[in-house]
Amino acid sequence: MTGKSDKVKGKMLKLIKNDFLASARVIPLFYLIEIAALCAFFIGKYTEKTKILTAGVIISLLVSFLLVFVSLFFVIYDYQKSLFGQQGYLSFTLPVNSKQLLGSKVIVYGAWMVFSFVNFVLVLDILAKYIQKQYGETIDTASSLLSVFANFPSKAQIITYAVYYILEFFTIILSCTIIVYFGIALSHIRQFQKANVIWAVIISAGTMILGLVCIYYLEKFFGVYLVLGNDKSFTFDFGDPHSPGMQLTLMPYLFMVLQDLGLFFATAHIMHKRINIS
């Protein structure tokens, strides 16, 4: 039993290694540009060279934002190329099952997505600390005035909002990726293969629309909310939110997690039973 388990783990590790090496040909170049831009930022900061500092800020922000989408592009490109392109026949003849093939892609490119997300947050944090240091007194004064006169959220609530929407952005990207994986896989069954690109778009778009409809009705009848109270408290509410304060809905997160799990196993099943590689 242990020997079989070790063989499965060994095969999976080889798959992950090969997928990582394939992805590492392009994506790290963007990280090198990011490092160079941050170096320019720090050089400009400590030498008080405004042009260098400005260039470092603009390039580091732009590259860190683009990295999220570059990673997403390779998530889809490599999946199509290695499983359903010219390399597809070779991939499906490997001594591994469809869950391992799909799981390797999700792990490797999911990791790149996480790295790009963390990189984006870290760059924002570095720049935010610099702005806070330069204009901290002005920001604190404005925040206090807004809290008193405009009922603006507290600093803790603002941070919660920021984390919520950043996580929502990342969750949507990851969910869209798995939906596209499902659409590409289903478009390569015999019935759809002649126009697989068109069917991949139709299936992916249809699945996304169906998911949005499900989220709408689930929120309407079975809402789950994180409530930011006026006393800076954090509570959960179900159904129609009755607690006073600002509500952040959690139902989309819960639905997307369940949807992604379901689509993963559905995609693996299609790859194993229904796929037509020619």
N, C-alpha and C positions, 0 to 999 in steps of 0.2 A: 504493500500500500504506500509506504514511504517512498520506495523507488519510483513508482509511477508519478507521485506528487512532485518529486524532485525533477523528473524529466519534463513535466508540464511547466514547472517554474523556469527550468533552463531554456526551454523553447520560447517562453514568453519574454524572458530577459534578452534573448538574441533578437527577437522581433523588435522590442523597444530600442535596443542598441542600434539596429539598422535604420529604424525610422528616425531616430535622433540624428544619426550621421547624415541621413538624406536631408533633413530639415536644417542642419547646421551649416549648409553651404551658403545660404543667403541671409537668414534672419540675424545672425551675429554681426553682420556688417552694419546693420542699423544701430546695434548697441555700441559699436565702435564710434560711429558718428555721434551718438548720444554722449559718450564719455568725452569726446573731443569738445562738444558744445558746452558741457558742464565745466570742463577745464577752462575754456574761454570765459565762462561766467565768473569763475573764482579768480582768474587772473585779472579780469576787468574790475572785479569787486575790490581786490586788495591793492591794485595799482591805480584805482580810481580812473580807469580809462573807460569813459562812458560808451563809446562806440563798440568796444570789445564786449563789455558787459551786456549791452542791448542785443548784440548779435547772439551772444551765448544764451540769453533768455529766450529769444524768439526761436532759435534753432532747437534748443533742448525741449521746449514746449511742443513745437511742431513735430519733431521726431518721436517724442514719447507718445503723442497722440496717434501718429501714423503707425507706430509699432503695433498697436492694438489691431488695426485693420490689415497690416501686412501679415501678422500672425493668422488672422482669420482667413485671408486669401490662401495661405499655404495649407491651412486646415482642409480647405475644400479642394484645392488644386492637387495636393499629393494623394488625397483619398481617391479622387477620380482617376488620376494617372496610374497609381500603383495597383489599384484593384479592378478598374474597369477600362483602362487603356491598354497599351501594348504590353505592359508588365503584368496585366491582370491574370493571364493564364498561368504564369510562373508563380504568382502569389497564391493562387488557389490550389496549386499542386504541392505547396509546402506542407509538411507533416504537422499542421496545427488546425484547430477548428475555427469557425467563423467568428465566435466570440473573442478568441484571442487576436485574430486579425483586426477586428473592429476595436477591441479594447486597447491594443497597442497604439492605434491612431488617436484614440480619445486621450490616452495617458500622455503621449508625447506632445501632441498639439494642444491638449488641455494645459500641460505644463507651460508651454510657450505663451499661451493666453494668460495664464496666471502671472508669469514673469513680466509680460508686457503691461498688465494691469498694475502690478506692484511697482514697476518702473515709473508708470504714469503718476501714481500716488506719491512716490518718493520725490519725483521732480517737482510736483505741486507743493509738497511739504517744504522742500529746500527754498523754493521761490517765496512761499508764504512766510517762512521765518525771516527771510531777508526783508520782505515788505513790512512785516511786523516790527522788525528792528529799526527800519528807517522811518516808518510812519506810525509806530505803535501808539504813541500818545494820542494822535489824531483819531486813530481807529477806535481806541478804547472810549474816547469821549463821544464819538458818533454812536457807538454801540449803546452806551449808557443813555443817551438822549432818546434813541429809538425805542429802547426798552421802556422808558418812562412815559413818553408822549405818544408813541405809535403802537404800543402793545406788541412790539417786535419780540420774537422768541429769545430766550436766554442763550448764552454762548454754548451751553451744553446741548440745547435743543438744535441750534444751528449745526453743530458737529454731527448730531444724530441724523439730521436731514441730509447732510453731505454724504455720510456713510451709506444711508439708505439709498440715495439716488445713484451713487457710484456702484453699489452692489447690484442695484436693479439693472443698470446699464450692462454690467458684466454678465449677469444672469441671462439677460435677453440675448446677448451675443452667443453665449454658450448654447442656449436653447435653440437659437436659429441654426447654429452649426449642426446640431444633432438632427434637426428637422431636415436640413439639406442633405445630410448623410442618408437619411431615410428616403428622401425623394430620389436621390441619385441611384440608390440600390433598387428601389421599386421600378424605376424607369428602365432598368436593364433586364427585366423579365421578358420573356418572349413576346408577350402581347404589346409591349410598349417600345421594344428595342429599336425599331426602324426610325422612330422620331424621339429617341431617348432624351435629347437635350430639352425639347419642348415639353415632354412629359415630366421631366425632372423639375422644371420651373412650375408647371401646373400643379403637380403633387405637393411640392414644397409650399407654394403660395396657398393652396387649399388647406393644407395642414395648419399653417400659421393662422389663417382666417378662422378655421374651426376652433383652434385653441383660444383665440381672442373672444369668440362667441361664448365658449365654455367659461372663461374667466369672468366675462360680463355677468352671466347668470349666476355663477357661484358667488360672486361678490354681492349680487342683488339679494340672494336668499340665504347664503351661509358665510357672511362676511367675517373676517378675522382682522383685528386692527391693533396696532401699537399706538397707544394714546399718550401723548406728551401733555401732562397736566399743567395747569397754570402755576402750580406750586413746584414745578420742575420735576415732578414724579413721572415714572414710566409704568404704565399698566397695560394689560391686554383686555380687549373687549370683543364680544362675539355678536353676530347678527347686526342689527342697527346700533351704531355706537351711541351709548347714552352718557358715557363719562365726559365731563367737561374738559376741553383742551383740544389740541390738534391731533387728528387721526392719520396714521400711515397704514395703508392696507397691506396685509401680508398674504392674502389669498393668491395673487399672481405667483409669488415665490413658491408656495406649497404646490400649486397646480403644475408649474413648470418642472419642479423636481420630479413629481410623479409622471408627468408626460415624458420627460427625458429618459427615465428608467424604462418606461413602456416602449418607447421608440427604439431604445438601444437593443432590447431583446427582439423586437419585431424586425429590425434591420439585420441582426445576426441570423435570425430564422430565414429571412429572404435570401441572404447571401449563401446560406447552407443548402436550402431546399429549392429555391426558385430561380437563382441567378443563371443567366445564359451568357457565357463568355465565348466569343468566336473570334 
